[in-house]
C-alpha cells in the first residue's frame, strides 16, 4: 500500500484563488494533506469541500480568528494530535500520530516564523532526542535551509539549528535524492530563490519514501507563492 503526503503553503488562506487551489488539491490526490497558511475564512468552505471529496475525514484544524495563518492536517487514516511543545504557537506547529495500516508514525507539521522567533521551534525539535529513533517526518514551510544549497543568497538566520537536526540523524529526504540540485520553492520579488519547504525524515521513515518532489507549476502559475511538496511512502 502506497500513501501520498502533500504539503503546501497556500498563501493567506487562498482568498479568491480558493476554487483553483481546491482543484489543484484534487489533482494532487493526497492521502494526507498538510496546508500552511490555511485560514478559517470565507475560502475555507471551498477548501474543506475539496478535502471532503478526497475522503480526508480525519482532520486537525486550529480554531483561531479568520486572519490568522494556521497549519491544517487532513488524513484518510486516523490521527491523534498534540503540540511540538507547550510554549509554541499551536496553530503553527502540530504533531500528529498517524495510524497507517502497516505502521504508526509521527508527522511534525510546521510553518516556522523567521529569524529569532524561529529558534524555539528548532529547539523543541532538538530537545526531543527520542523522536529520531521512531518513524517520523518533520514537514512544512520551515523558512530555513543551507545557504547556496537551498538558496542563491546567504540569508538564512538559523542554518546552524537546521544543520544540527541533520547531524542528529534526520535526513533531508529531497536533498539526499538530489545531491547538488537547486530547486526553489519560493522566489522573492527581487528574483532570489529559496527552498523553504522541506521533509526531514528519521532513518526508518526515509527508507520507506519511494518518491519525493515539488510541484513548481503551482507557484509559477501564481496559484500560491510556494511550490507544493509531495512524497510517496510504502
C-alpha positions as CSV (number, residue, x, y, z in Angstrom):
1,X,0.0,0.0,0.0
2,X,1.4,3.4,-1.0
3,X,0.4,6.6,0.7
4,X,0.9,10.1,-0.7
5,X,1.6,13.1,1.5
6,X,1.3,16.6,0.2
7,X,2.5,19.7,2.0
8,X,1.7,23.2,0.6
9,X,1.7,26.8,1.7
10,X,-1.3,28.2,0.0
11,X,-0.7,31.9,0.8
12,X,-3.1,33.7,3.2
13,X,-5.8,31.1,3.1
14,X,-6.2,31.2,-0.7
15,X,-8.6,34.1,-1.0
16,X,-10.1,34.4,-4.5
17,X,-7.7,31.5,-5.5
18,X,-9.6,29.1,-3.3
19,X,-11.5,27.3,-6.1
20,X,-8.4,26.8,-8.2
21,X,-6.5,25.7,-5.1
22,X,-9.3,23.2,-4.4
23,X,-8.9,21.8,-8.0
24,X,-5.2,21.5,-7.5
25,X,-5.7,19.6,-4.3
26,X,-7.9,17.2,-6.1
27,X,-5.3,16.7,-8.9
28,X,-2.6,16.1,-6.3
29,X,-4.8,13.4,-4.7
30,X,-3.1,13.2,-1.3
31,X,-3.9,10.6,1.3
32,X,-2.5,13.0,3.9
33,X,-2.7,16.7,3.3
34,X,-0.8,19.4,5.2
35,X,-1.6,23.1,4.4
36,X,0.3,26.1,5.7
37,X,-1.3,29.5,5.8
38,X,-4.8,27.9,5.9
39,X,-7.3,30.3,7.4
40,X,-10.7,29.9,8.9
41,X,-12.2,32.5,6.5
42,X,-14.7,32.6,3.6
43,X,-12.4,30.4,1.4
44,X,-12.3,27.7,4.0
45,X,-15.6,26.2,2.9
46,X,-14.3,25.7,-0.6
47,X,-11.1,24.0,0.6
48,X,-13.0,21.8,3.0
49,X,-15.3,20.7,0.3
50,X,-12.3,19.6,-1.7
51,X,-10.9,17.8,1.3
52,X,-14.3,16.1,1.7
53,X,-14.2,14.9,-1.9
54,X,-10.8,13.4,-1.2
55,X,-12.2,11.5,1.7
56,X,-9.7,13.0,4.1
57,X,-12.1,12.6,7.0
58,X,-9.6,12.8,9.9
59,X,-8.6,16.4,10.5
60,X,-6.8,18.8,12.8
61,X,-7.8,22.5,12.4
62,X,-6.9,25.1,15.0
63,X,-9.8,27.3,15.9
64,X,-8.5,30.9,15.6
65,X,-9.5,34.1,14.0
66,X,-10.1,34.3,10.3
67,X,-7.0,36.4,9.6
68,X,-4.6,34.0,11.5
69,X,-2.4,31.7,9.4
70,X,-2.6,28.1,10.6
71,X,-1.4,24.6,9.8
72,X,-4.1,22.1,8.7
73,X,-3.7,18.3,8.6
74,X,-6.3,16.1,6.9
75,X,-5.9,12.4,6.6
76,X,-7.6,9.2,5.3
77,X,-6.1,7.5,8.3
78,X,-7.0,8.1,12.0
79,X,-4.8,10.7,13.7
80,X,-4.2,11.9,17.2
81,X,-2.7,15.4,17.6
82,X,-0.7,17.4,20.1
83,X,1.8,20.3,20.0
84,X,5.5,20.3,19.5
85,X,6.0,22.0,22.9
86,X,3.6,23.7,25.2
87,X,5.2,27.2,24.8
88,X,4.9,27.2,21.0
89,X,2.1,28.6,18.9
90,X,-0.1,25.5,18.4
91,X,-1.5,27.0,15.2
92,X,1.9,26.8,13.6
93,X,3.3,23.5,14.9
94,X,1.1,20.4,15.0
95,X,2.3,16.9,15.9
96,X,0.1,14.1,14.5
97,X,0.3,10.4,15.2
98,X,-0.9,8.6,12.0
99,X,-2.5,5.2,12.3
100,X,-1.3,3.8,8.9
101,X,-2.2,0.2,8.3
102,X,1.4,-1.1,8.1
103,X,2.8,1.2,10.8
104,X,2.2,4.1,13.1
105,X,4.3,7.2,12.6
106,X,4.6,10.8,13.6
107,X,4.2,13.9,11.4
108,X,5.5,17.2,12.9
109,X,3.9,19.7,10.6
110,X,5.1,23.3,10.8
111,X,5.1,26.8,9.5
112,X,8.0,28.3,11.2
113,X,8.4,32.1,11.7
114,X,11.5,33.9,10.6
115,X,14.7,35.0,12.5
116,X,14.8,34.9,16.3
117,X,11.1,33.8,16.6
118,X,12.1,30.6,14.7
119,X,14.6,29.4,17.3
120,X,12.2,27.9,19.9
121,X,10.6,25.6,17.2
122,X,14.1,24.2,16.3
123,X,14.9,23.9,20.0
124,X,11.8,21.9,20.6
125,X,12.8,19.5,17.8
126,X,16.3,19.2,19.0
127,X,15.2,18.6,22.6
128,X,13.1,15.6,21.6
129,X,16.0,13.2,21.4
130,X,13.8,10.1,21.4
131,X,12.0,11.1,18.2
132,X,14.9,10.2,16.0
133,X,14.5,6.5,16.9
134,X,10.9,6.4,15.6
135,X,9.3,6.5,12.2
136,X,8.7,10.3,11.8
137,X,8.9,13.3,9.5
138,X,9.3,17.0,10.0
139,X,7.5,18.7,7.2
140,X,6.2,22.0,6.0
141,X,7.4,25.6,5.4
142,X,10.4,25.7,7.7
143,X,11.7,29.0,6.4
144,X,15.2,27.8,6.7
145,X,17.9,25.8,4.9
146,X,21.6,25.9,3.9
147,X,22.8,29.0,2.0
148,X,23.8,28.5,-1.6
149,X,22.4,24.9,-1.5
150,X,18.8,25.9,-0.6
151,X,19.1,29.5,-1.8
152,X,21.1,31.6,-4.1
153,X,21.9,34.1,-1.4
154,X,23.3,33.9,2.2
155,X,20.2,34.9,4.1
156,X,19.0,32.0,6.4
157,X,19.1,33.0,10.1
158,X,19.2,29.7,11.8
159,X,21.1,27.4,9.5
160,X,23.2,26.1,12.4
161,X,20.0,24.7,14.0
162,X,18.8,23.2,10.8
163,X,22.2,21.5,10.3
164,X,22.1,20.3,14.0
165,X,19.0,18.3,13.1
166,X,20.8,16.7,10.2
167,X,23.8,15.9,12.4
168,X,21.4,14.4,15.0
169,X,20.4,11.8,12.3
170,X,17.5,13.5,10.4
171,X,17.7,13.1,6.6
172,X,16.7,15.9,4.2
173,X,14.8,13.4,2.1
174,X,14.7,15.5,-1.1
175,X,18.3,16.6,-0.9
176,X,19.5,13.0,-0.2
177,X,18.0,12.0,-3.6
178,X,19.0,15.2,-5.4
179,X,22.6,16.0,-4.4
180,X,23.8,19.1,-6.0
181,X,20.4,20.1,-7.4
182,X,19.0,23.5,-6.9
183,X,15.2,23.9,-6.9
184,X,13.5,26.8,-5.2
185,X,10.0,26.7,-3.6
186,X,9.7,30.4,-3.0
187,X,11.1,33.3,-5.1
188,X,11.4,36.8,-3.8
189,X,10.2,39.9,-5.7
190,X,13.8,40.5,-6.5
191,X,14.1,37.1,-8.0
192,X,16.1,35.4,-5.3
193,X,15.2,31.8,-4.8
194,X,14.8,29.7,-1.6
195,X,14.0,26.1,-0.8
196,X,11.9,26.8,2.3
197,X,9.7,23.7,2.1
198,X,11.3,20.5,3.5
199,X,10.7,17.0,4.6
200,X,13.2,15.8,7.2
201,X,12.9,12.1,8.0
202,X,14.2,9.6,10.5
203,X,16.1,6.7,9.0
204,X,13.3,4.2,9.3
205,X,10.9,6.7,7.6
206,X,13.3,7.8,4.9
207,X,13.8,4.2,3.8
208,X,10.1,4.0,3.0
209,X,9.9,7.1,0.8
210,X,9.8,5.9,-2.8
211,X,9.2,9.3,-4.5
212,X,9.7,12.9,-3.3
213,X,9.5,16.1,-5.4
214,X,8.0,19.5,-5.9
215,X,5.1,20.8,-8.0
216,X,6.6,24.1,-9.0
217,X,3.9,24.9,-11.6
218,X,1.5,25.7,-8.8
219,X,3.9,28.6,-7.8
220,X,4.9,29.6,-11.3
221,X,1.2,30.0,-12.3
222,X,0.6,32.3,-9.4
223,X,-1.8,29.9,-7.6
224,X,0.4,30.4,-4.5
225,X,3.8,31.9,-3.8
226,X,5.1,28.4,-2.7
227,X,5.6,25.2,-4.6
228,X,3.9,22.1,-3.2
229,X,6.0,19.2,-1.8
230,X,4.8,15.6,-2.3
231,X,6.1,12.3,-1.2
232,X,5.0,8.7,-1.6
233,X,5.5,6.2,1.3
234,X,5.2,2.5,1.0
